[in-house]
Amino acid sequence: MPYHLRFGEADPLRIRFAISPLWETHAAVRVLARPRQQGYHLPWMRRIAGAARGLDLGPLHLLMPQSGHSPDFLYPPPIRPAAAFEEEIAAVRETGPALALVDFERALADTPGAAATAEGRRMLADPAGAVGRLADLLQAAWEALIAPEWPRLRALLEADVAYHSRRLADGGLERLLAELHPSFDWASETATLRVDYHGEHDRPLDGQGLVLMPSVFTWPDVVSGFDPPWQPTVVYPARGIGGLWAEPRDRTPEALARLLGRARADVLCALDEPAGTTALAHRLGLAASSVSSHLSVLRDAGLLTSRRYGHQVLYERTPLGIAVSQPGTD
């Protein structure tokens, strides 16, 4: 049963991308309970195993049915393109009990027996208290599971946004939607985006436009179905997650390391997707000043190009840089 997002005349002009650390926290918590989604993230799971054992994620998992509604107020579409986690979780804490209760009832109804559990009964009896407890749990999950990795995750998400923004500029909305995910189908005659996803949802955008949000932990699914008052949103898997957790030495051919030096070669090979200095420094375990110096040399040599995106400069490999960074015979 697909979702249908129906565009009006003004909606194609109001497409925007966004990144949400709160959504990544929610999606990461879901991955811990979904073996099918864990394949790409096993290195991360090994790193956070101890921290995850210290969290009681049961109340959040209770609101994550295999197929059905999850409470929108816990992970709403971000109001800004790159909101901070603190800003997003503050909005969660301000949720009114009436709105929370409706979301709790829908989510618990989609998992047989969930409403009858002790935690389910507690949520329904005291939705205001449940909002505070769940916000505290999301805060703890962010700090333990996501915040230590956020520079790496944010770099990948920002690279995805930069790439698809260029594709939108080059080829228009129809081409962009066709490339984002195989489940997307754009019907130009009715100006409708059809998303193959479990559940059923039909929503006119009514001039609000559409938020497109890449996610690391949502793979392999897409997620939509946000109801009013939330802005229409589609969450899709970000590009490049296959190499997200690879260590530098897993990427860098030894011959290239001998030619350029290990650190400089690692910087070049880490740029499977565009990234900034800070994210690369965090990923490679190098000082930001050293990474900046290596980036300048690689750019001057014609192996990288740079461009400004928002508050930072993103670097990516040129065709020559791609060619020399590919593994060969050592």
C-alpha positions as CSV (number, residue, x, y, z in Angstrom):
1,M,0.0,0.0,0.0
2,P,1.8,3.1,-1.2
3,Y,2.0,6.6,0.1
4,H,0.9,9.4,-2.2
5,L,2.2,13.0,-1.7
6,R,0.2,15.3,-4.0
7,F,2.0,18.5,-5.2
8,G,0.2,21.7,-5.8
9,E,1.4,24.5,-8.1
10,A,3.6,26.1,-5.4
11,D,5.0,22.9,-3.8
12,P,7.9,22.2,-6.3
13,L,9.3,25.6,-5.4
14,R,9.3,24.7,-1.7
15,I,11.4,21.6,-1.8
16,R,14.2,21.7,0.9
17,F,16.7,19.3,2.4
18,A,17.3,18.9,6.1
19,I,19.5,17.0,8.5
20,S,18.2,15.9,11.9
21,P,20.4,14.5,14.8
22,L,17.2,13.6,16.6
23,W,16.0,11.5,13.7
24,E,19.4,9.7,13.5
25,T,19.1,9.0,17.2
26,H,15.6,7.5,16.8
27,A,16.7,5.5,13.7
28,A,19.8,4.2,15.5
29,V,17.6,3.0,18.4
30,R,15.4,1.2,15.9
31,V,18.4,-0.5,14.3
32,L,19.4,-2.0,17.6
33,A,16.1,-3.9,17.5
34,R,16.1,-4.8,13.8
35,P,18.7,-7.3,12.7
36,R,17.9,-6.7,9.0
37,Q,19.2,-3.2,9.3
38,Q,22.4,-4.0,11.1
39,G,24.7,-5.2,8.3
40,Y,26.3,-1.9,7.4
41,H,26.6,-0.8,11.0
42,L,28.3,-3.7,12.7
43,P,31.5,-1.7,13.4
44,W,29.4,1.0,15.1
45,M,27.4,-1.6,17.0
46,R,30.6,-3.1,18.4
47,R,31.8,0.3,19.5
48,I,28.5,1.2,21.3
49,A,27.7,-2.2,22.7
50,G,28.6,-1.4,26.3
51,A,26.8,2.0,26.2
52,A,23.7,0.4,24.7
53,R,23.6,-2.2,27.5
54,G,23.4,0.7,30.0
55,L,20.2,2.1,28.4
56,D,16.7,0.8,28.9
57,L,15.4,1.3,25.3
58,G,12.3,-0.7,25.9
59,P,9.9,2.3,26.1
60,L,11.1,3.6,22.7
61,H,11.0,0.2,21.1
62,L,7.5,-0.3,22.3
63,L,6.6,2.7,20.1
64,M,8.3,1.4,17.0
65,P,6.0,-1.2,15.5
66,Q,7.3,-3.4,12.8
67,S,4.6,-2.0,10.5
68,G,2.6,1.0,11.5
69,H,2.7,4.4,13.2
70,S,5.5,5.8,15.3
71,P,4.8,8.9,17.3
72,D,5.6,11.9,15.0
73,F,6.2,14.2,18.0
74,L,9.2,12.3,19.1
75,Y,11.1,12.8,15.9
76,P,9.3,15.6,13.9
77,P,10.8,17.0,10.7
78,P,13.3,19.6,11.6
79,I,12.2,23.2,11.3
80,R,15.6,24.3,10.0
81,P,18.0,22.6,7.5
82,A,20.5,21.7,10.2
83,A,19.0,22.0,13.7
84,A,21.0,21.1,16.7
85,F,20.0,18.2,18.8
86,E,19.4,20.4,21.8
87,E,16.9,22.5,19.8
88,E,15.1,19.4,18.6
89,I,14.8,17.7,22.0
90,A,13.5,21.0,23.5
91,A,10.7,20.9,21.0
92,V,9.9,17.3,22.0
93,R,9.7,18.3,25.7
94,E,7.1,21.0,24.8
95,T,4.6,18.5,23.3
96,G,1.2,18.9,24.8
97,P,-0.3,15.8,26.5
98,A,-3.4,15.7,24.2
99,L,-1.2,15.5,21.0
100,A,1.1,12.9,22.7
101,L,-1.9,10.7,23.8
102,V,-3.2,10.5,20.2
103,D,0.3,9.4,19.0
104,F,0.7,6.9,21.8
105,E,-2.7,5.3,21.1
106,R,-2.0,4.9,17.4
107,A,1.5,3.5,17.9
108,L,0.6,1.1,20.7
109,A,-2.4,-0.2,18.7
110,D,-0.1,-1.2,15.8
111,T,1.8,-3.7,18.1
112,P,-0.6,-6.4,19.4
113,G,-0.6,-6.4,23.2
114,A,1.6,-3.2,23.6
115,A,-1.2,-1.1,25.1
116,A,-1.7,-3.8,27.8
117,T,1.9,-3.8,29.0
118,A,2.8,-2.0,32.1
119,E,4.7,0.6,30.1
120,G,1.9,1.0,27.6
121,R,-0.7,1.6,30.4
122,R,1.6,4.1,32.0
123,M,2.0,6.1,28.8
124,L,-1.8,6.2,28.2
125,A,-2.6,7.1,31.8
126,D,0.0,9.9,32.1
127,P,1.0,11.2,28.6
128,A,2.6,14.3,30.0
129,G,4.9,12.3,32.2
130,A,5.6,9.9,29.4
131,V,6.8,12.8,27.2
132,G,9.3,13.8,29.7
133,R,10.6,10.2,30.3
134,L,10.9,9.5,26.6
135,A,12.7,12.8,26.0
136,D,15.1,11.9,28.7
137,L,15.7,8.5,27.1
138,L,16.3,10.1,23.7
139,Q,18.7,12.5,25.3
140,A,20.6,9.6,26.9
141,A,20.6,7.6,23.6
142,W,22.0,10.7,21.7
143,E,24.8,11.2,24.2
144,A,25.8,7.5,24.3
145,L,25.2,6.2,20.8
146,I,25.3,9.1,18.3
147,A,27.0,12.2,19.7
148,P,30.5,10.6,19.7
149,E,30.0,9.7,16.0
150,W,28.1,12.8,14.9
151,P,31.0,14.6,13.0
152,R,31.4,11.5,10.8
153,L,27.6,11.1,10.4
154,R,27.0,14.7,9.7
155,A,29.7,14.8,7.1
156,L,28.1,12.0,5.2
157,L,24.6,13.6,5.4
158,E,25.9,17.0,4.4
159,A,27.7,15.4,1.4
160,D,24.4,13.7,0.4
161,V,22.5,17.0,0.6
162,A,25.2,18.8,-1.5
163,Y,25.2,16.1,-4.1
164,H,21.4,15.9,-4.5
165,S,21.1,19.7,-4.4
166,R,23.3,19.8,-7.5
167,R,21.3,17.1,-9.1
168,L,18.1,19.1,-8.5
169,A,19.7,22.2,-10.0
170,D,21.0,20.2,-13.0
171,G,18.0,18.0,-13.8
172,G,15.0,19.3,-12.0
173,L,12.6,17.7,-9.6
174,E,11.5,14.7,-11.6
175,R,15.1,13.5,-12.2
176,L,16.0,14.1,-8.5
177,L,13.1,12.0,-7.2
178,A,13.9,9.2,-9.6
179,E,17.4,8.9,-8.2
180,L,16.7,9.2,-4.5
181,H,15.3,5.7,-4.0
182,P,13.9,2.8,-6.1
183,S,10.6,3.0,-4.3
184,F,9.9,6.6,-5.5
185,D,7.7,7.0,-8.6
186,W,6.9,10.5,-9.9
187,A,3.6,10.8,-11.8
188,S,4.0,14.0,-13.8
189,E,0.4,13.9,-15.1
190,T,-1.0,14.2,-11.6
191,A,2.1,15.8,-9.9
192,T,2.1,13.0,-7.3
193,L,5.1,11.3,-5.6
194,R,4.2,7.7,-5.0
195,V,6.3,6.0,-2.3
196,D,6.1,2.2,-1.9
197,Y,6.1,1.7,1.8
198,H,4.2,-0.4,4.3
199,G,1.1,1.5,5.3
200,E,-1.2,3.9,3.5
201,H,-1.0,7.6,3.4
202,D,-2.4,10.2,1.1
203,R,-1.5,13.8,1.7
204,P,-1.9,17.0,-0.4
205,L,1.1,19.2,0.3
206,D,-1.1,22.3,0.2
207,G,1.8,24.7,-0.5
208,Q,4.0,23.5,2.4
209,G,6.4,21.9,0.0
210,L,8.4,18.8,0.9
211,V,11.3,18.1,3.2
212,L,13.8,15.6,1.9
213,M,15.9,14.2,4.7
214,P,18.8,11.8,4.2
215,S,19.5,9.3,7.0
216,V,22.3,6.9,7.8
217,F,20.4,4.5,10.0
218,T,17.1,4.4,8.0
219,W,18.7,2.1,5.3
220,P,17.3,0.2,3.4
221,D,13.9,1.8,3.9
222,V,12.3,5.1,3.1
223,V,10.0,6.7,5.7
224,S,7.1,9.1,5.2
225,G,3.6,9.4,6.5
226,F,4.0,12.5,8.7
227,D,0.6,13.9,9.4
228,P,-0.4,17.5,10.2
229,P,0.8,19.6,11.9
230,W,4.1,18.3,10.8
231,Q,5.5,19.3,7.4
232,P,5.3,16.7,4.7
233,T,8.6,14.8,4.7
234,V,10.4,11.8,3.1
235,V,13.4,10.2,4.9
236,Y,15.6,8.3,2.5
237,P,19.0,6.4,2.9
238,A,22.0,8.6,2.4
239,R,24.6,7.8,-0.2
240,G,27.9,6.2,0.8
241,I,26.9,4.3,3.9
242,G,28.7,1.2,2.6
243,G,32.1,2.8,3.5
244,L,31.0,4.9,6.4
245,W,32.6,2.9,9.1
246,A,35.7,1.8,7.2
247,E,39.0,2.7,8.8
248,P,41.6,4.7,6.8
249,R,43.9,1.8,6.2
250,D,41.0,-0.2,4.8
251,R,40.6,2.4,2.0
252,T,44.2,3.4,1.2
253,P,46.3,1.4,-1.3
254,E,49.8,0.9,0.0
255,A,51.4,2.1,-3.2
256,L,49.6,5.4,-2.8
257,A,50.7,5.7,0.8
258,R,54.3,5.2,-0.2
259,L,53.9,7.9,-2.9
260,L,52.1,10.6,-0.9
261,G,52.8,9.6,2.7
262,R,50.3,7.7,4.8
263,A,48.4,10.6,6.3
264,R,48.0,12.5,3.0
265,A,46.9,9.4,1.1
266,D,44.4,8.6,3.9
267,V,42.9,12.1,3.5
268,L,42.5,11.6,-0.3
269,C,41.0,8.1,0.0
270,A,38.6,9.1,2.8
271,L,36.8,11.5,0.4
272,D,34.5,8.9,-1.1
273,E,31.9,11.6,-0.5
274,P,32.6,15.4,-0.1
275,A,33.6,16.3,3.5
276,G,35.0,19.2,5.5
277,T,38.2,19.6,7.4
278,T,36.7,18.9,10.9
279,A,34.8,15.8,9.8
280,L,37.9,14.4,8.1
281,A,40.0,15.1,11.2
282,H,37.6,13.3,13.4
283,R,37.3,10.4,11.0
284,L,41.0,9.9,10.6
285,G,42.1,10.8,14.1
286,L,44.4,13.6,12.9
287,A,44.7,17.2,14.0
288,A,42.5,19.6,12.0
289,S,45.5,21.7,11.2
290,S,47.3,18.7,9.7
291,V,44.2,17.7,7.6
292,S,43.9,21.3,6.4
293,S,47.5,21.3,5.2
294,H,47.1,18.0,3.4
295,L,43.9,19.2,1.7
296,S,45.6,22.3,0.5
297,V,48.5,20.3,-1.1
298,L,46.1,17.8,-2.7
299,R,44.0,20.6,-4.1
300,D,47.0,22.4,-5.5
301,A,48.1,19.1,-7.1
302,G,44.7,18.9,-8.9
303,L,43.5,15.9,-6.9
304,L,40.8,17.7,-5.0
305,T,38.4,20.6,-5.6
306,S,36.6,22.6,-3.0
307,R,33.4,24.6,-2.7
308,R,31.5,26.3,0.1
309,Y,28.4,24.7,1.5
310,G,26.7,26.6,4.3
311,H,29.2,27.4,7.0
312,Q,31.9,25.1,5.8
313,V,34.1,24.3,2.9
314,L,33.6,20.8,1.4
315,Y,36.4,19.0,-0.5
316,E,35.9,16.2,-3.1
317,R,38.1,14.3,-5.4
318,T,38.6,15.4,-9.0
319,P,38.6,12.8,-11.8
320,L,42.4,12.6,-11.4
321,G,42.0,12.2,-7.6
322,I,39.5,9.4,-8.1
323,A,41.8,7.6,-10.5
324,V,44.9,7.7,-8.3
325,S,43.0,6.7,-5.2
326,Q,41.6,3.5,-6.7
327,P,43.2,0.3,-5.4
328,G,45.7,-1.2,-7.8
329,T,48.3,-3.9,-7.6
330,D,50.9,-3.1,-4.9
